[in-house]
Amino acid sequence: MEQNNSKNYGSALYTLITAFFFWGFVASSNGIFIPFCKAHFHLTQFESQLIDYTFYGGYFIGSLILYFASQITKVDIMNKIGYKNGIIIGLFISAIGALLMIPAVNADSFVFILMAYFIIPLGFSLQQTAANPFVVALGTPQTGANRLNLAGGVNNFGTLLGPVIISVVLFGSVSKAVSGADVKITSVDNLYYILAGLFVALAIFFWVSKLPKITNDEKIESSKKTYLPFVIMFIAFCLVIPTLSIYTHIQQSYFVYASVGIILITLITSLKTAAKKKEGWGAMQYPQLIYGMIAIFTYVGVEATIQSNLGALLKTPEFGGFNVSELAPYISLYWGSLMIGRWTGAIGVFNLTKTTKNILTIVVPFVAFGVVLLVNSLRGQDVSNLYIYALCVAVLIIGFFTGQQKPVRTLTIFGILGVITIVIGLLTTGRVGLFALISGGLCCSIMWPSIFALAIAGLGKYTGQGSSFLIMMILGGSIIPPLQGVLADTSGIHLSYIIPVIGFAYLAFFAWKAGFELKKQGIDIDKMEASGGH
C-alpha cells in the first residue's frame, strides 16, 4: 500500500468519517423502521424482518460482485478504479437509493421500499471497501489505527442517534405516544431527501478534493475452488425471498431454514474438502478462517436480530405494551450498548500506562452510558428508568478486566455472558428480561475485532482475501433476523430469542476452536490483542 503523507488531510478525514456516521445511522434506525412498517403494512414478524434481509443483503451482494469481478479479470477492481473514486461511486449509489425511497414510500408499496432500500447498502459496501484503507492513508501509518477508531466512534454515534432521529421524523417527538398505524409513511420523505443530499455533497467534496493516491500492489490470488461455495451461498440467500413460497405454496419457514442450513453445510463441507487438498482454495484452506466466516455470519446476525425483533417484543404486555413511537429509547440503548463496549475496547489502542488504562476501563463505559442517557433526555424522554442498566455496564467492565484484551479469552467470556444474559431474558419478563436482552449489545460490542483477529491469523499472503471473505459474511445480518421472525410467527416473539442464545454459544465455541487450530499451526495467540470494533 502506497500513500502520500506529506500533507495534513484533516478536513478530508473529518468529512470521510461522516460516511461512517450514516452507515451506523441507517443500520440502527431499522429498529424503529421495522415495527413501523409492520404496523403500517400489517406484516407478519417474518415479513417485517425483510428490511434487515434487504439491508445486509446489499452488503453481501456488493462484496460478492467485487470479489468475482476481481477474480475473473485477475485485477483488483477497487485498486483499478481508485479508492477515492470507489467512495464517490458508492456515495452516488447510496444517494440514488435514498431518492428512490421517496417514490417508494409515497407509492405505499412495501416491495418497492425493499427494492429501493437495497440500493443504499449496495453503495455502502463499495464505500466501506474503499474507506478503511483511505482512512489509514490520511496520515502516517503509525496513527492509522487511531483514525480507524475515531471513525468507528463516529459510526457508534450514528447507531445511537439513528433510532431517536427516525422516531422524531415519524412521530414528531420521541415521547409522543401514538400508534404506528396512525402515522403516514410519507413523513419519511424529508429524511431521505436530506440523506440523498448529504451523500451527494460528500461525493462532490471528494471529487473536487486533492487527496493522496492509494495503490495496492498485492497480487490477486486465484482461488477457483471458492467460486462454487459462494454461488451456493448466493442461491441460499435468494431462498428467503417470499416470491418462492407464493409460487410453490411451500411454507416460507422451510425456505428460511433451508437457507441457513445450506450456508452452514456449504462452509463446513468446504472446510472438510480443503483439509484434504489445499490447492485452489486460497484463504479458505485455513480452518480458522472458515470457522471465522461462520462466526462473523453468526455475530452480525445476532447483533442485528436482537434489536430488529425488540420492537415486537416491547409491544407485548409482558414487556410493557409500548407503542411504536415509544421504542426509540430502548432501541437507542441497545445500540448505545455497542458504543459503550467499543469505546472501552479502543482504550487498548493508545500508548498508555497500565494504571491509566485500568482507570479509563472503569470510567469510559460510564461516560458512554451517560452519553446514551443524555441523547435520549434531550428529546424529552424520561431516562430515570434506564439508570438501573448501569449494573449491566459494571458486568461489562468486569468482563474487560478478565479478558485482558486477548482474543480467545475475550470472545469466550463475552460469548458465555451473551448466553447467560439472553437466557435470563428468556426466563423473565418486565424490566429484568428487557435489560437482560438489551445487554446482549454489550456482549456483542467487542466481538468483531476478536473474531477478525483469530480468523485471519496465520493467513500470510491470503490475509487480504480472507478479510474480504469475512466481510461477505455480513450476510448473517440478512438471514438470521428473518429466521427469528419465522420462529416468532410460529412460537411467539419471546421464545424466538433462543436464536441469539445459539449464536452466542457458537461464538464461545469458535474462540476455543480457533485458539486450538492456531496452536497447531505454531501461532502464539497470547501476543495478539483485540481492540476497536465493527
Secondary structure, DSSP 8 states (H G I E B T S, - for coil): -B---SS--HHHHHHHHHHHHHHHHHHHHHHHHHHHHHHHHT--HHHHTHHHHHHHHHHHHHHHHHHHHHHHHTS-HHHHH-HHHHHHHHHHHHHHHHHHHHHHHHTT-HHHHHHHHHHHHHHHHHHHHHHHHHHHHSS-GGGHHHHHHHHHHHHHHHHHHHHHHHHHHHHSSTT----GGGS-GGGGHHHHHHHHHHHHHHHHHHHHS-----B--------GGGHHHHHHHHHHHHTTSTHHHHHH---HHHHHHHHHHHHHHHHHHHHHHHHH--TT-GGGGSHHHHHHHHHHHHHHHHHHHHHHTHHHHHTSGGGT---GGG-HHHHHHHHHHHHHHHHHHGGGGS---HHHHHHHHHHHHHHHHHHHHHHHHTTT---GGGGGGHHHHHHHHHHHHHHTT-HHHHHHHHHHHHHHHHHHHHH--HHHHHHHHHTHHHHHTTHHHHHHHHHHTT-GGGHHHHHHHHHHGGGHHHHHHHHHHHHHHHH-TTGGGHHHHHHHHHHHHHHHHHHHHHHHTT--GGG----S--
